[in-house]
Amino acid sequence: MTQTTLTLNDGMQIPQLGFGTWQTPEEKAAAAVAAALAAGYRLIDTASAYGNETGVGEGIRRSGVPREKIFVTTKLWNSDQGFDETLRACEESLQRLRLDAVDLYLIHWPMPRMERYLDSWRALIALKNEGRVRSIGVSNFQISHLQHLLDETGVVPSVNQIELHPFFQQRELRAFHAKHGIATESWSPLGQGAALRNDRVLRIAQKHQKTSAQVVLRWHIDNGLITIPKSVTPARINENSRVFDFSLDAEDIALLDVLDSPKGRIGPDPDTADF
Ligand SMILES: NC(=O)c1ccc[n+]([C@@H]2O[C@H](COP(=O)([O-])OP(=O)(O)OC[C@H]3O[C@@H](n4cnc5c(N)ncnc54)[C@H](OP(=O)(O)O)[C@@H]3O)[C@@H](O)[C@H]2O)c1
């Protein structure tokens, strides 16, 4: 597969197609990650909260793909927020992954009621300066949380990883990202499978002789997003990687654009999330 990449606001390159590992158990993570790397994915997304960083690191080594060719993301969990706690949690993630550095470290959720994401962000800035992480970003941040980081530190996250699929397109947040040079990364890009059964998606898939998953992933790529579909099924891992040999036309995009709905969110609202 010929991967497309984006340049982040710190000059680093990130592949547009990545591989998600949420709900992939530790014992299946190494095989899934090795299969993904064999299929050509070069971005792997994990998190300390997924409980599979050890398996993810094992899969990277088992694949035989050189470390410098792989973009590895992990995330800081909510209970580890705070300056010192973040530094410690990052070291623990690196130990589990058995890596010297990750390519992207994200604050997993803002948890505004905890009032610790600013201290956590300052720790991420320190980690980047020390070279333990190459790029820094956030996940599930709303405009108000991003604005607070910008006002207090002047350091703009490279990435915001947010729930984004045809049923929940996050246009206002994406416009804010575009204005400030923040790359948008879509989590649950297939709507956890729901988008694959939609009539319009199925019709477009038939037209292009592609599967509905390939159509939805192509929609993310054509929109300039980074997308990280998850699967533990080898055939689907391969299927989801074959999205670089076609593109959607204006009619397809118009059909998918109207699926957007304020009620389309699957996951928690970041302002009120309580874990
Ligand atoms: N930052 C955050 O807060 C956050 C939150 C959620 C997710 N994420 C990240 O985003 C990644 C993706 O999101 P997600 O796992 O929630 O959902 P997703 O990628 O939208 O959907 C995954 C589901 O779709 C199925 N699937 C995958 N490819 C398919 C295909 N070609 N045909 C039919 N079914 C297919 C998978 O099944 P099988 O695995 O059984 O094949 C799985 O049940 C996560 O793994 C994680 O890395 C981040």
Ligand as a Chemical Component Dictionary entry (heavy atoms), coordinates in Angstrom:
data_LIG
# 
_chem_comp.id                   LIG 
_chem_comp.type                 NON-POLYMER 
_chem_comp.pdbx_formal_charge   0 
_chem_comp.three_letter_code    LIG 
# 
loop_
_chem_comp_atom.comp_id 
_chem_comp_atom.atom_id 
_chem_comp_atom.alt_atom_id 
_chem_comp_atom.type_symbol 
_chem_comp_atom.charge 
_chem_comp_atom.model_Cartn_x 
_chem_comp_atom.model_Cartn_y 
_chem_comp_atom.model_Cartn_z 
_chem_comp_atom.pdbx_ordinal 
LIG N1  N1  N 0  -8.890  8.482  22.305 1  
LIG C1  C1  C 0  -9.979  7.844  22.652 2  
LIG O1  O1  O 0  -10.668 8.205  23.620 3  
LIG C2  C2  C 0  -10.410 6.665  21.860 4  
LIG C3  C3  C 0  -11.680 6.121  22.053 5  
LIG C4  C4  C 0  -12.065 5.046  21.269 6  
LIG C5  C5  C 0  -11.172 4.530  20.336 7  
LIG N2  N2  N 1  -9.926  5.062  20.181 8  
LIG C6  C6  C 0  -8.951  4.513  19.206 9  
LIG O2  O2  O 0  -9.589  4.418  17.928 10 
LIG C7  C7  C 0  -9.509  3.060  17.477 11 
LIG C8  C8  C 0  -10.678 2.715  16.592 12 
LIG O3  O3  O 0  -11.915 2.917  17.254 13 
LIG P1  P1  P 0  -12.866 1.710  17.708 14 
LIG O4  O4  O 0  -12.049 0.510  17.966 15 
LIG O5  O5  O -1 -13.713 2.235  18.803 16 
LIG O6  O6  O 0  -13.875 1.520  16.488 17 
LIG P2  P2  P 0  -13.797 1.294  14.903 18 
LIG O7  O7  O 0  -12.402 1.180  14.426 19 
LIG O8  O8  O 0  -14.689 2.328  14.318 20 
LIG O9  O9  O 0  -14.546 -0.101 14.760 21 
LIG C9  C9  C 0  -13.986 -1.290 15.260 22 
LIG C10 C10 C 0  -15.051 -2.385 15.112 23 
LIG O10 O10 O 0  -15.364 -2.583 13.730 24 
LIG C11 C11 C 0  -15.063 -3.928 13.354 25 
LIG N3  N3  N 0  -14.460 -3.861 12.015 26 
LIG C12 C12 C 0  -13.231 -3.348 11.697 27 
LIG N4  N4  N 0  -13.014 -3.437 10.378 28 
LIG C13 C13 C 0  -14.120 -4.001 9.824  29 
LIG C14 C14 C 0  -14.480 -4.364 8.506  30 
LIG N5  N5  N 0  -13.655 -4.146 7.482  31 
LIG N6  N6  N 0  -15.696 -4.935 8.314  32 
LIG C15 C15 C 0  -16.538 -5.151 9.340  33 
LIG N7  N7  N 0  -16.252 -4.824 10.627 34 
LIG C16 C16 C 0  -15.038 -4.265 10.873 35 
LIG C17 C17 C 0  -14.120 -4.468 14.408 36 
LIG O11 O11 O 0  -14.306 -5.859 14.580 37 
LIG P3  P3  P 0  -13.130 -6.970 14.814 38 
LIG O12 O12 O 0  -12.055 -6.349 15.637 39 
LIG O13 O13 O 0  -13.860 -8.059 15.509 40 
LIG O14 O14 O 0  -12.655 -7.377 13.448 41 
LIG C18 C18 C 0  -14.585 -3.719 15.648 42 
LIG O15 O15 O 0  -15.728 -4.346 16.211 43 
LIG C19 C19 C 0  -9.441  2.281  18.785 44 
LIG O16 O16 O 0  -9.058  0.936  18.601 45 
LIG C20 C20 C 0  -8.480  3.107  19.574 46 
LIG O17 O17 O 0  -7.133  2.869  19.150 47 
LIG C21 C21 C 0  -9.551  6.119  20.925 48 
# 
loop_
_chem_comp_bond.comp_id 
_chem_comp_bond.atom_id_1 
_chem_comp_bond.atom_id_2 
_chem_comp_bond.value_order 
_chem_comp_bond.pdbx_ordinal 
LIG N1  C1  SING 1  
LIG C1  O1  DOUB 2  
LIG C1  C2  SING 3  
LIG C2  C3  SING 4  
LIG C2  C21 DOUB 5  
LIG C3  C4  DOUB 6  
LIG C4  C5  SING 7  
LIG C5  N2  DOUB 8  
LIG N2  C6  SING 9  
LIG N2  C21 SING 10 
LIG C6  O2  SING 11 
LIG C6  C20 SING 12 
LIG O2  C7  SING 13 
LIG C7  C8  SING 14 
LIG C7  C19 SING 15 
LIG C8  O3  SING 16 
LIG O3  P1  SING 17 
LIG P1  O4  DOUB 18 
LIG P1  O5  SING 19 
LIG P1  O6  SING 20 
LIG O6  P2  SING 21 
LIG P2  O7  DOUB 22 
LIG P2  O8  SING 23 
LIG P2  O9  SING 24 
LIG O9  C9  SING 25 
LIG C9  C10 SING 26 
LIG C10 O10 SING 27 
LIG C10 C18 SING 28 
LIG O10 C11 SING 29 
LIG C11 N3  SING 30 
LIG C11 C17 SING 31 
LIG N3  C12 SING 32 
LIG N3  C16 SING 33 
LIG C12 N4  DOUB 34 
LIG N4  C13 SING 35 
LIG C13 C14 SING 36 
LIG C13 C16 DOUB 37 
LIG C14 N5  SING 38 
LIG C14 N6  DOUB 39 
LIG N6  C15 SING 40 
LIG C15 N7  DOUB 41 
LIG N7  C16 SING 42 
LIG C17 O11 SING 43 
LIG C17 C18 SING 44 
LIG O11 P3  SING 45 
LIG P3  O12 DOUB 46 
LIG P3  O13 SING 47 
LIG P3  O14 SING 48 
LIG C18 O15 SING 49 
LIG C19 O16 SING 50 
LIG C19 C20 SING 51 
LIG C20 O17 SING 52 
# 
